[in-house]
Amino acid sequence: MNTYGRQPISLVKGAGSYVWDSEGNKYLDALCGIAVCSLGHAHPAVSEAICEQSATLIHTSNIYRIPAQETLAEKLCALSNMDRAFFTNSGAEANEAAIKIARLFGHNKGIQTPTIIVADNSFHGRTLATLSATGNRKIQAGFEPLVSGFARVPFNDSNAIREVAKNNKNIVAVLVEPVQGEGGINIPDSDYLNEIREICGEHDWLMMLDEIQTGICRTGKWFAHQHNGITPDIMTIAKAMGNGFPVGACLAKGKAAEVFKPGNHGSTYGGNPLACHVASAVLTIHEKENTPVQAKNSGEYLVSQFKASFAETPEVIDIRGLGMMIGIELDRPCAELVGLAIENNLLINVTAERVIRLLPPLNMEKEQADELVSTLTQIVKAFISR
């Protein structure tokens, strides 16, 4: 179906931070499948895990115990300080699970119309419930009636959450991204998540974090909320979890971990042996290679280099980043930079109309980082000066 507006190249091969098209052209990938291939392309240990498990057992059903699923759950809970995991095939499904937990949590407290606070400019998925939670009217348009049960507030404004608490007794949870990705790499104040944690504790709400883009080492920690020294009640992850293999999870702690009972939720494919074996291999690689530190150092280097490159370019109004999640904001719409970058053998993304979003592989070498800065700087300056 005509849903993507695809770029006019066909990518057929990848290795590390590079991909090749069907014509043999080589591109530096600074998007890695939108924060998915964080270990780069064709990582040998990931390929080995896929081959190994696919030759043994691909799928059974959640009717039975799945040892690979239990192993992955234990790893994720140890890394995140969470208690339980529900496995999905995508980030949107993980957020659906979180929304269902919040609603059932509310009903169990006698709240008839449980409501979740969400943020402007957020992105949580494209299913009916997750697009209803999303703070982007363009994504919602044409799909009304939207799912009810969401109260919207400005991002990075904990006082707005407190105001809602005074006036709406149906609130059961707050769902936010620690850093808004699709919204333009919007990084909140350093105490924002701590404030939400405090508010949720005061009102017996669930703090739910969408870490689908920020999770699995992207921001320089295993999970972005760990920069704040807090633990949410629910966290959703996907994207980098399988380095390209479809897998996601909804993790829960404490009271939130005990809400679902048999029959409340399920998935046919979610958490099958192949997906879980691959995800465990990905986590092991990140542990062995100390990827969070790599992401922190590489991200700081890239931001500093871009700031130096654009120091005399007032049309670049902001450069912001956390780990290898970087946004370069221009003073004008710049969607055509995506095509111009392709012409210069570079893959990038533009979101929120005028923000260049960079999500490079977390193990990108310094030489490739320098190539990214040099190439993108030239492209942006040429675009501005036209």
Secondary structure by P-SEA (a helix, b strand, c coil): cccccccccccccccccccccccccccccccccccccccccccaaaaaaaaaaaacccccccccccaaaaaaaaaaaaaccccbbbbcccaaaaaaaaaaaaaaaaaaacccbbbbbbbccccccccaaaaaaccccccccccccccccbbbbccccaaaaaaaaaccccccbbbbbcccccccccccccaaaaaaaaaaaacccccccccccccccccccccccccccccccbbbbccccccccbbbbbbbccccccccccccccccccccaaaaaaaaaaaaaaaaaaaaaaaaaaaaaaaaaaaaaaccccccccccccccbbbbbccccccaaaaaaaaacccccccccccccccccccccaaaaaaaaaaaaaaaaaaaac
